[in-house]
Amino acid sequence: INTEVLVDEVPAVPSYLSDRYKVGRMLGDGNFAVVRECVEHSTGREYALKIINKGKCRGKEHMIQNEVAILRRVKHPNIVLLIEEVDTYNELYLVMELVKGGDLFDAITSANRYTERDASGMLYNLASAIKYLHSLNIVHRDIKPENLLVYEHADGSKSLKLGDFGLATVVDGPLYTVCGTPTYVAPEIIAETGYGLKVDIWAAGVITYILLCGFPPFRGSSDDQEVLFDQILMGQLEFPLPYWDNVSETAMELIRSMLEVEVDQRYSALQVLEHPWVTDEGLCENDHQLSVAGKIKKHFNTSPKVNDTTAGVSVISLDDSFSMQRSGSLDFYQHPAMYWIRYTKRFMVMKVSSYEAIHWRIFTLTGL
């Protein structure tokens, strides 16, 4: 009988941190970072401590510095907060707000009752975070349900917090880096014509669509990523029956404005917040319960699993023709390695092991 017990040994941390926090159990790990629970001695408050191994990120230090620089700047109730950081020769320690309520899909699939009013409140939280970021000329570039975490307040109320700023950047001109998660990526990113802040509005529009019917507006083909990208580029939006029978026209009108292919015609975050469906003016006539949980479980992998993770994407240039995008995030738990290989205008999807990734000299900020 094998009686061996795996012990989660708490690593030594700088005295400044150990004096202020009790570092506890591991919440997740990856190739380049681990995340541990920590408790502040003076208050008993719980936080998440990210420990990034600098030695495994050589050559990509600027990417980490960029993410941390943005996290330092952003302070908003709907954004996961960076509490403090400690930089040492070998590691970077980030004390982050700990959000325990799961992600957006968890909230929907576990709810006893779910209506348009609930979906509207979720979009209000998301649009508020986006409006704040855009006021600082920061684009997130990876807004998706997995990066929207549910914060449970002391009074029992809940709100969403946007996390994972690994792809966020300051916009001071057109951006051309092809990045994001395929289901939520905006057409101007795929077209490589240059893009800006409003790619976040497109992603929020896709999420709003899913919130109301349980599946994405552009679904493509399981064996051909190009079909999905063609659908996104054309922006042919449909609201098929019977899935949209109980959804208000006000909601559909808002989604059309958020998923406008022409960037100049697409809503801003402020316009989203001022729309009647978000301000509650357009919700009075519709309080039908929406049956989306089952569809979300069918179309998205929402089953709780040990070491499941919030997924993200980092872009790594290989040469003039190839770039590689990795699915995974250091935020919480471990995820199988998934890469989108881009060659000129075509995308392929494949899985590779960590060994293969290292062999190919691929480095990612997320490190999973």
C-alpha positions in Angstrom: 0.0 0.0 0.0 1.4 3.4 -1.0 1.0 5.6 2.0 3.0 8.5 0.6 1.4 11.8 1.3 2.0 14.8 -1.0 2.9 17.8 1.2 2.3 21.3 0.0 5.4 23.0 1.4 5.0 26.7 1.8 8.0 28.4 0.3 10.2 31.0 2.0 9.1 34.5 1.1 10.8 37.9 1.8 10.6 38.9 5.4 8.5 42.0 4.5 5.8 39.6 3.2 6.0 37.0 6.0 5.8 39.8 8.6 2.6 41.1 7.0 1.0 37.9 5.7 0.6 34.2 6.6 1.2 32.4 3.3 -1.0 29.3 2.9 -2.2 26.7 0.6 -1.5 26.6 -3.2 -4.4 27.7 -5.3 -2.7 26.9 -8.6 0.7 26.5 -10.3 2.3 26.7 -13.7 5.6 26.6 -15.4 6.5 30.2 -14.5 4.3 31.0 -11.5 2.4 29.7 -8.5 -0.6 31.3 -6.7 -1.0 30.9 -3.0 -3.6 32.0 -0.5 -2.3 34.5 2.0 -3.9 36.1 5.1 -3.0 39.5 6.4 -1.9 39.2 10.1 -3.4 42.5 11.2 -6.8 42.2 9.6 -7.4 38.5 8.9 -8.2 39.5 5.3 -7.5 36.8 2.6 -5.6 37.6 -0.6 -4.0 35.7 -3.4 -0.2 35.8 -3.7 1.2 35.3 -7.1 4.9 34.2 -7.1 6.5 34.7 -10.5 9.8 32.9 -11.1 11.9 35.4 -13.1 14.4 32.8 -14.1 11.8 31.0 -16.2 10.7 34.3 -17.9 14.1 35.5 -19.2 13.7 37.6 -22.3 10.1 38.4 -21.5 10.6 40.6 -18.5 9.1 43.6 -20.3 5.8 41.7 -20.7 5.5 41.1 -17.0 6.5 44.7 -16.3 3.8 45.9 -18.7 1.1 43.9 -17.0 2.2 45.0 -13.5 2.4 48.7 -14.6 -1.2 48.5 -15.8 -2.3 46.7 -12.6 -0.7 49.5 -10.6 -2.8 52.1 -12.4 -6.2 50.5 -12.3 -8.4 50.8 -9.2 -12.1 50.2 -9.8 -14.7 48.1 -8.0 -15.2 45.9 -11.0 -11.5 45.1 -11.6 -9.4 42.6 -9.6 -7.2 44.8 -7.5 -3.4 44.6 -7.1 -2.8 45.2 -3.4 1.0 45.4 -3.4 4.1 44.0 -5.0 7.5 42.9 -3.8 10.3 42.6 -6.4 13.4 40.5 -5.6 16.3 39.2 -7.7 14.7 35.8 -8.4 10.9 36.3 -7.9 8.2 38.9 -8.3 5.5 38.7 -5.6 2.0 40.1 -6.4 -0.5 40.4 -3.6 -3.9 40.4 -5.3 -7.5 40.6 -4.3 -8.9 37.1 -3.8 -12.2 36.5 -5.6 -13.7 33.2 -4.5 -17.1 33.2 -6.3 -16.1 31.4 -9.5 -16.5 32.9 -12.9 -19.4 34.3 -14.9 -20.6 30.9 -16.2 -20.4 29.5 -12.7 -22.8 32.2 -11.5 -25.3 31.5 -14.2 -25.2 27.7 -14.1 -25.6 27.7 -10.3 -28.4 30.3 -10.1 -31.9 29.1 -9.1 -33.5 31.8 -11.1 -32.0 33.8 -14.0 -33.7 36.6 -16.0 -32.8 39.5 -18.3 -32.5 41.7 -15.3 -29.6 39.5 -14.0 -27.9 39.6 -17.3 -28.3 43.4 -17.5 -26.7 43.8 -14.1 -23.8 41.6 -15.2 -23.3 43.8 -18.3 -23.5 46.9 -16.2 -20.5 45.7 -14.1 -18.5 44.7 -17.2 -19.3 47.9 -19.1 -18.3 50.0 -16.0 -14.9 48.3 -15.9 -14.4 48.8 -19.6 -15.4 52.5 -19.5 -12.9 53.0 -16.7 -10.1 51.2 -18.6 -10.9 53.1 -21.8 -10.8 56.4 -19.9 -7.1 55.6 -19.2 -6.6 54.5 -22.9 -6.1 50.9 -21.7 -7.5 48.1 -23.8 -7.9 44.7 -22.1 -7.9 42.5 -25.3 -9.0 39.3 -23.6 -12.5 39.9 -22.2 -14.4 36.7 -21.8 -16.5 34.9 -19.2 -13.5 33.0 -17.7 -11.9 36.4 -16.9 -15.0 37.8 -15.2 -15.0 36.7 -11.6 -17.9 36.8 -9.1 -17.2 38.8 -5.9 -19.4 38.0 -3.0 -19.9 41.1 -0.7 -20.4 41.0 3.0 -24.1 41.9 2.6 -24.7 38.9 0.4 -24.8 40.8 -2.9 -22.6 39.9 -5.8 -20.7 41.8 -8.5 -18.3 41.0 -11.3 -14.6 41.8 -11.3 -12.5 41.7 -14.5 -9.2 40.0 -14.1 -6.2 38.7 -16.2 -4.4 41.7 -17.6 -1.8 39.7 -19.5 -2.8 41.1 -22.9 -3.8 44.6 -21.7 -1.9 47.5 -23.2 -2.0 51.3 -23.5 -3.4 52.5 -26.8 -1.4 55.4 -28.3 -2.1 54.5 -31.9 -3.5 51.6 -34.0 -2.6 48.1 -32.7 -1.8 45.2 -35.0 -0.9 42.3 -32.7 -3.2 39.4 -33.5 -4.3 38.2 -30.0 -7.4 37.3 -28.0 -9.6 34.3 -27.7 -11.3 33.2 -31.0 -14.9 33.2 -29.9 -14.6 36.8 -28.6 -12.1 38.3 -31.0 -13.2 41.4 -33.0 -13.2 41.5 -36.8 -10.6 44.3 -37.0 -8.1 42.1 -35.1 -8.6 39.3 -37.6 -8.5 41.6 -40.6 -5.2 43.1 -39.3 -6.3 46.6 -40.4 -5.4 48.1 -37.0 -7.6 48.2 -34.0 -8.1 50.1 -30.7 -10.3 50.3 -27.6 -13.5 49.1 -29.1 -12.3 45.5 -29.5 -13.4 45.2 -25.8 -16.9 46.3 -26.7 -17.1 43.6 -29.3 -16.1 41.0 -26.8 -18.7 42.3 -24.3 -21.3 42.1 -27.0 -20.5 38.4 -27.6 -20.7 37.8 -23.9 -24.1 39.6 -23.7 -25.4 37.4 -26.5 -24.3 34.3 -24.6 -25.9 35.6 -21.4 -29.3 35.7 -23.1 -29.3 32.4 -25.1 -26.5 30.2 -23.8 -24.4 30.0 -27.0 -22.1 32.4 -28.9 -23.3 34.4 -32.0 -20.5 33.2 -34.2 -19.9 29.4 -33.8 -17.8 28.4 -36.8 -16.9 24.8 -37.3 -15.3 22.4 -34.8 -12.7 21.3 -37.4 -12.1 24.6 -39.3 -11.2 27.8 -37.4 -11.4 29.8 -40.6 -15.2 29.4 -40.7 -15.5 31.1 -37.4 -13.3 34.0 -38.5 -15.2 34.4 -41.7 -18.4 34.7 -39.7 -16.9 37.3 -37.4 -15.5 39.3 -40.4 -19.0 39.4 -42.0 -20.7 40.1 -38.7 -23.9 38.3 -39.8 -25.8 38.3 -36.6 -28.9 36.1 -36.0 -31.2 35.6 -33.1 -32.6 32.1 -33.9 -35.9 30.9 -32.5 -37.0 29.5 -30.2 -33.9 30.4 -28.2 -34.7 34.2 -28.4 -38.5 33.9 -27.9 -38.4 35.3 -24.4 -35.7 38.0 -24.9 -36.7 41.6 -25.4 -36.2 43.5 -28.6 -34.4 46.1 -26.5 -31.7 43.6 -25.6 -31.3 42.5 -29.2 -31.0 46.1 -30.4 -28.1 46.7 -27.9 -26.3 43.6 -29.0 -26.5 44.7 -32.6 -24.9 48.0 -31.7 -22.1 46.3 -29.7 -21.4 43.8 -32.5 -21.2 46.3 -35.3 -18.4 45.4 -37.7 -17.8 49.1 -38.6 -15.8 50.3 -35.6 -17.0 53.9 -35.9 -20.6 52.7 -35.7 -20.0 50.3 -32.7 -21.1 51.5 -29.3 -18.7 52.9 -26.8 -18.7 51.7 -23.2 -20.6 54.9 -22.2 -23.3 54.3 -24.8 -23.7 50.7 -23.5 -24.1 52.1 -19.9 -26.7 54.6 -21.1 -28.7 52.1 -23.1 -32.3 51.5 -21.7 -31.6 47.8 -21.3 -28.7 48.5 -19.0 -30.4 51.5 -17.1 -33.4 49.3 -16.4 -35.8 51.4 -18.5 -36.1 48.6 -21.1 -36.5 45.8 -18.6 -39.9 46.5 -17.0 -41.9 44.5 -19.6 -39.7 41.4 -19.5 -39.1 39.3 -16.4 -39.2 35.8 -18.0 -36.8 33.2 -16.6 -34.1 32.4 -19.1 -33.1 28.8 -19.6 -29.5 29.2 -20.6 -27.6 27.2 -18.0 -28.0 23.9 -19.9 -26.9 25.5 -23.2 -23.9 27.0 -21.5 -22.9 23.7 -20.1 -23.3 22.1 -23.6 -21.5 24.8 -25.6 -18.8 25.5 -23.0 -16.8 23.3 -20.7 -18.2 24.5 -17.3 -17.9 21.3 -15.3 -15.9 22.0 -12.1 -12.6 20.2 -12.2 -9.6 20.1 -10.0 -6.9 22.4 -11.3 -9.2 24.0 -13.9 -8.2 27.5 -14.9 -9.2 30.8 -16.3 -8.0 30.7 -19.9 -6.0 33.5 -21.6 -3.9 33.9 -24.6 -0.4 35.3 -25.1 1.2 36.0 -28.5 4.8 35.0 -29.2 6.4 35.8 -32.6 8.4 32.9 -34.1 9.4 34.5 -37.3 8.0 36.7 -40.1 5.3 34.1 -41.0 4.4 32.3 -37.8 3.1 33.4 -34.4 1.9 31.2 -31.6 -0.8 31.9 -29.2 -1.2 30.0 -26.0 -4.3 29.3 -24.0 -3.8 29.4 -20.3 -3.4 31.8 -17.4 -1.4 31.9 -14.2 -4.4 33.3 -12.3 -5.7 30.2 -10.7 -5.2 26.7 -11.8 -3.5 24.4 -14.3 -4.9 24.0 -17.8 -3.8 21.6 -20.7 -1.5 23.4 -23.1 -3.4 24.7 -26.2 -1.9 26.8 -28.9 -3.3 28.5 -32.0 -0.6 28.4 -34.7 -1.0 31.2 -37.1 0.6 31.0 -40.6 -0.2 34.1 -42.7 -4.0 34.2 -42.9 -4.7 30.7 -41.7 -5.1 29.4 -38.2 -4.6 25.8 -37.0 -5.4 24.5 -33.5 -3.2 22.0 -31.8 -2.1 20.8 -28.4 1.5 20.5 -27.4 3.2 19.5 -24.2 5.2 21.8 -22.0 8.4 19.9 -23.1 7.6 20.6 -26.8 6.9 24.2 -26.0 10.3 24.6 -24.3 11.9 22.7 -27.2 10.4 25.2 -29.6 11.8 28.1 -27.5 8.4 29.4 -26.7 7.9 31.7 -23.8 4.6 33.0 -22.4 3.7 35.5 -19.8 1.1 33.2 -18.3 3.5 30.4 -17.8 1.0 27.5 -17.7 
